[in-house]
Amino acid sequence: MTRNIALTLLAISALIYGVTFTLAKDVMPAFIKPYGFIVLRVAGATALFWITGLFVKTEKIAKEDYIRVFFAALFGIALNMLCFFKGLSLTTPINAASIMVTTPILVFILAILILKEKLSIKKGIGVTIGLIGATVLIFYKQQSNGYGGENIRFGNFLVLINAVSYALYFIVVKKLLEKYNPFTFVKWMYLIALIMVLPFGFTELMEVNFTAIPSTGLFKIGFIVVCTTYLTYMFNVLSLTKLKPTTVSVFIYFEPIIASCYALMVGSDTLDPLKIGATAVIFLGVFLVTQPPLKGGIKSKFPIKVLSLFKIRKFAQIYFSR
């Protein structure tokens, strides 16, 4: 695989994540309810990862590490996906994409609380600014205009809970990535998560009449199960074998932009001064939090290093394992 192919795979991954916000909302709850969709998504991904595991050489997981895999499944898949899809069904694609941008800020906050990471003045200001932007976006009264559900505020709040859960996943999975190949534990992580989400979404999944769903709806459901959950993870792992981790991390910042552009292009959402302003404030906060420390008096021009707590390669592997 060449460097250009690796870059293409990363661009496709960012594009897939960006359009997923709108595609998922197009089929929820019209054709499938959120929790039923999660069971379908996790079950499909579990099957694909276990099949892949037959062709990938992996290590044996130590018994004491299975508890960490359990919590990775809880925070990185079960709670994360249940809150995200339910929240997305109630809010708008642009709102959801903007709130998800706060993940690096939430990771840093949890690193301070759990791992005793040091808080600098600049990062403290970034955390404050980012949370202000998220709070305004979540709780300020917005009109649905046919694009959101009946409770946009609650939908936004659930997306934030999803981001907090995903941030906890970063903390939990860090040691697993340092010890194992990602494919070693990802198949077990998804299998455990499938058991977790079944009680919430099995009934909703059984209610789905797949024969009544138009072909476009089936395509969107299949796209999210196969492409958003499985292919993007594969593309990321392959790209990391040919590209510098810093190059991989840059593509992460394109996702909310792609999500907003696609939602506007297909008419599934609208922009207003509140969304633009709050999102800009969130991006500013993320920029300050993710800025690397000064080296030799020269300041980095781009927030490539997501957090000093994590190496960029680890961050990219975690982020793209959604």
ABEGO torsion letter per residue (X at the ends): XBAAAAAAAAAAAAAAAAAAAAAAAAAOAAABBAAAAAAAAAAAAAAAAAAAAAABBBBBBBAAAAAAAAAAAAAAAAAAAAAAAAAAAABBAAAAAAAAAAAAAAAAAAAAAAAGBBBBAAAAAAAAAAAAAAAAAAABBBBAGGABBABAAAAAAAAAAAAAAAAAAAAAAAAAAAABBAAAAAAAAAAAAAAAAAAAAAAAAAABBAAABBAAAAAAAAAAAAAAAAAAAAAAAAAAAABBAAAAAAAAAAAAAAAAAAAAAAGABBBBAAAAAAAAAAAAAAAAAABBBBBGGBBBABBABABAABBAAAAAAAAAAX
